[in-house]
């Protein structure tokens, strides 16, 4: 039910605001700088509305014990680095440090949705759009079939992770910085 709630909330978020919240994890960055890696990922995945450039990427590098959040240029003045840092410290860091990635991601996702609701004066219920239970999700950019391998030790987090990478090609509309 968690994965459907998150996917439905993100579909509704995009419909009402053009915004998207993408959560991605990698095991290791192989000595890459996490900021560069996240910005490249944001650009390649074209997160958020092309017109508004208002997506957010949350990248977790589990094996490197690191994470990074990247807002689109269209919202970075309103969703400041300070506000994002505060949000991560409050909602992600305690669970991330305890290796309860699932809980941290859920709390951070909810906090980001709340920010979009306030910023765009909308309500995101997540109940308006049904998401199929077969692993396929159809959206504006086509169909994305989510699949992958389970990594040992992450429990239900891997399942949530696969679901949270919900907009890779679904709404491919905007590159960061254009």
N, C-alpha and C positions, 0 to 999 in steps of 0.2 A: 504494500500500500504506500510505503514511503516513496518508492521510485515513481509511481503514478502521480502522487501528489506533487512532487517536484517537477515532473515533466508537464503536468497540466498547468501548474503555476507559471512555468516558463513560456508555454504556448500563449496563455492569457496575457502575460507580461508583454510579449512581443506584439500581440494583436492590439493592445491598448496603448503601448508606448514606443514600440519599435526596439525596446531594450531586450537584451539577452544576458543571462548569467551562465557562463560556461565554467564548469569545474573539471579540471583535468589533472591526472596524476601520472607521474613517471617514477620508475624505480630510482634511477640515477641520471644525472645530467652529464656524466662523463667529462667532468672538468669544465663544462660550459658555464658561463655566468648566467645565473637564474634570471636576471633582468633581461638580458639579451634573448635568452631562450623564450621567455614569456612574451616579449614584444614580437618576436618572429612568429610564434604560435598565434598570437592575436591577429596579426596581419594575414597569415596564411588561411586562417579559418574565417576571416571577415566577420567578426563578431559584432552584432548590433545592426541597427538600421543604417543603410548607406547615407541617407539624408541627414540623420541625427548623430551618427557615430557615437552611439550611446550604450555600447555593450560593456560587459565586465568579464574578465578572465581571472579565475582563481586557479593557480597552478600549485600543486603539491609535489615536491620531489621527496618521496618517502625515504628512500635509502640515504639520501643526502641530508635528511632531517631539516628541510628548508621549504619555504613557500613564498609565493609572490602574487600580488594582485595587480591587475592592469585595467584601468578604466579607459574607455574611448575618449578621444579628444573632445568630443561634444559634451561630455559631462565632467571632465576632470576639474573644471573650475568650481562646479557645484558639489561634487563628491571629491573633496580635496584629499591629498596625500595624508594629511593629519587625521581626517575623519576615517579614512580607510585603515590607517594604522590603529586607531582607537578601536574600530570595529573588530579588526583581527586580534588585537590583544584581549579583547573582552570575550569574543565568541569562538575564535579558532584556537588560539595559543594554549589555553589550559587542556583542552582535549587532544590537541596535536602532541603536546609534550607527554601526555598520558597514553599516547598511541591509540586513542579512541577517535580515529579519523572520521568515522561515520557521524558521530555526534557533533564534532566540530564543523564538519561540512554542512550539516543540517542547520545548525545555529547560524552560521555565517550566511548561508543562502537565505534564510528567513530574514536576517538583518538587512541584507541587500534588497530583498523584495520590499521590505518596509521603507527603505530609502526611496525606491522607485515610486511606491504608492504616495509618499509624501511629496516628492519632487514633481510628479505628474498629476497629482490630485486624482488618483484612481484607486480602485479597490481590486486587489487580486485575490480571488477566492480559490482558484485552482479547480473549481468544480464545474466550470462551464465547458471544458473540452475533454472529451474522452480520449484516452491514449490506449492504443491496442496493447494487449498483454503478450503479443507474439514477438516482441523485440523489434518490430518495425514501426517506424514513426514517419508519417508523411507530413511534409510542410511545404513552404513556399519554394524551397530550392531543390526538392526532389525527395527521394526516399533514402533514409540512412538505416542500414541494418547494423545494430550494435552487436559486437561479438568480441571475444578475447579469451585469454587464459587466466585462470585463477592463480594468484601468487600466494604462497603459504603465509599464514600469520595475519592476514587482513580480514578474515571472517566475512561478514556481510558488507564490508566496505567495498570490496571489488564489485559486487552487484550494484551497489549504489553508484560507484564510479562509472560503470558502463552506462548507466542511465543518465548520469549528470553530463556526460559529454553529448548533450542532446542537440547541439546545433552545428556540428561540424560542417555538414553540407546542406543542412535543412534550410537555413535562411542565409546562405552565402551571399551577402549583399555589400559588405563594407570592409575595407582595409583600413587599419589604423593609420592615420596620417595621409590616406588616400592616394 
